[in-house]
């Protein structure tokens, strides 16, 4: 399958899954579980931040280099 420009903008799905799972596990060690709504909000915040960080790092490392 040929890679398109759109596919080159996003890291593979498994990178996001591993990064979000690891960050959520670390969050649970630092902030123990409590109210369900608080846990869901914390997970959503962690997922968004990690997804943005992974995307920024992926795009920065895959950027075309001019010579």
C-alpha positions in Angstrom: 0.0 0.0 0.0 1.3 3.4 -0.9 1.9 6.0 1.8 0.1 9.2 1.3 0.8 12.7 2.6 -2.0 12.4 5.2 -0.7 9.1 6.5 2.7 10.6 7.0 1.3 13.2 9.4 0.3 10.7 12.0 2.2 8.1 14.0 1.1 4.5 13.8 -1.9 3.7 16.0 0.0 1.5 18.3 2.4 4.3 19.3 -0.6 6.3 20.6 -2.0 3.2 22.4 1.3 2.4 24.2 2.0 6.0 25.1 -1.5 6.7 26.4 -1.5 3.4 28.4 1.9 4.1 29.9 1.0 7.7 30.8 -2.3 6.6 32.3 -0.6 3.9 34.4 1.9 6.5 35.7 -1.0 8.9 36.5 -2.8 6.2 38.5 0.4 5.7 40.5 0.7 9.4 41.2 -3.0 10.2 41.7 -5.0 7.2 43.1 -8.4 6.5 41.7 -11.4 8.3 43.2 -14.6 9.6 41.8 -15.5 8.1 38.5 -16.1 11.5 36.8 -12.7 12.7 38.0 -11.0 9.5 36.7 -12.7 9.8 33.3 -11.7 13.5 33.1 -8.1 12.8 34.1 -7.9 10.0 31.5 -9.3 12.2 28.8 -6.8 15.0 29.7 -3.9 12.5 29.7 -5.0 11.0 26.4 -5.2 14.4 24.7 -1.9 15.7 26.0 -0.1 12.4 25.1 -1.6 12.3 21.6 -0.5 15.9 20.9 3.0 15.2 22.2 3.3 12.0 20.2 2.1 13.7 17.1 4.5 16.7 17.5 7.5 14.4 18.1 6.5 12.2 15.2 6.1 15.1 12.8 9.4 16.7 14.0 11.3 13.6 13.4 9.7 12.8 10.0 9.9 16.4 8.6 11.5 16.6 5.2 15.0 17.9 5.4 16.2 20.5 3.0 19.8 20.4 1.9 
